[in-house]
Amino acid sequence: MITKNQGWAIVFATVLSLSPIGAFADHTDLQSLVDEAHALYKDNDDGANADYIPVLAEVDSSLFGVVIITASGETFAAGDVDHRFSIQSVAKPFTAALVMEQQGVDAIRDKIGVEPTGMPFNSIVAIELNDQRSRNPLVNAGAIAAVSMIEAKDADARWAFIQDGFSGFAAERLEILDDIYQSESETNYRNRAIANLLYNYERLYADPTEANEVYTKQGSLGVTAKQLAMMGATLANWGVNPKTGERLIQKNYVDEVLALMMMAGFYDEVGIWAYQAGLPAKTGVGGGIVAVVPGEMAIVGFSPRLNEAGNSVRSLLAIEHIANELDLSLFKGPHE
C-alpha cells in the first residue's frame, strides 16, 4: 500500500520526468534573454523596500540584477549582479538541505513537517492552530526549528556548519552583513516569540535564544545574485556544485528540497507562481529570488522593491518572463 507521503513523492517525480529538459537548447543566446528580461523591468517602480528590518529600507531601490547559471556552470548575467544583499528567507531551503544531508531525508518531515501553512511566513497563529506546530522549514517557525536541528556542540559550531555549507553551495566564502545583522537583532521580537513558543511545544531542538541567534545570522549573510545563482545551480545539478564539483547534498534528497520550494517557497503567492511560472523557487525580503529548473539551470533575480506579499517585483517578473520564453514550467509536457 502506498502511503500519503510516498504518493506525493511519486507525483512530484512524475512532474520532474515531464519537465522540458533541454527545452531551451535551441535558444543559443541565453545572454540575450537575460538582457531582455533586465531591460523589460528595470524601470518598473512598483512595490517598496521592506522596512520591518529598518536597514533594508535604506537599500538603493534602483538595484536590479538577473542571472542564469546552468547546471554545467555557464553564467549569463545583466545588471547589478555583484552587489551584496542579505539572503534572508532564500536561506531556508539550503538549511533544510544541510539538515537532510546530516540527518537523512526524513528528519525534516518528522521533526518539522512539509505542509504549507496557508498563513503569513511569520505567523504565530499557524503554530497554535496546527498540532504539528512548525509545519514546514520555509516559514519562520519551521526555519528556526531547522536551525535548531543542526547537530553541533554549541551556537558557534552550529553557525560555522551553516556558514560553511552555504559557502559550499555558493562556491565562495559568504560573510555576514554586519549592518543587517545588527538591525535584525535589535528588532526580531516576533522571531524570539516563535522560538520560545516552539520550545514550549517541544518542537525546537536547541535553546530558543541560541536557535534564534543563529537563525538571525543566517538571514544576514551577504550574497550577490551570481552567488545565489550558483547555490541554485547546485540544486539544478542534483546537489553537485557546477564550479567546484563538490557534492553538497545527496542526489536523492534534491527532489524533496525542490518539492518544499514549489509548495511553500513564494510566501502567499505560491499558487499564482506555480500557475504562471511553474518552477520551484524561494524568495526573500532582501529582494532575492532563486528559481530552479531541475537538471538544467537556476534563474535569479535581485531587486529590493517588494510587493504586498513580500516578493521582489522586478525579480519575479524577470524570472517569469524567462521561464515562459523558454517553456520551462515543470507542468508542461515534453516538446515535440
Buried (B, 14 or more C-beta within 10 A) or exposed (E): EEEEEEEBBEEBEEBBEEBBBEBBEEEEEBBEBBBBBBEBBBEBEEBBBBEEBBBBBEBEBEBBBBBBBBBEBEBBBBBBBEBBBBBBBBBBBBBBBBBBBBBEBEBBBEBBBBBBBEBBBBBBEBBEEBEBBBBBBBBBBBBBBBBBBBEBEEBEEBBBBBBEBBBBBBBBEBEBBEBBBBBBBEEBEEBBBBBBBBBEBEBBBBBBEBBBBBBBBBBBBBBBBBBBBBBBBBBBBBBBBBBBEEBBBBEEBBBBBBBBBBBBBBBBBBEEBBEBBBBBBBBBBBBBBBBBBBBBBBBBBBBBBBBEBBBBBBBBBBBBBBBEEBBBBBEEEEEE
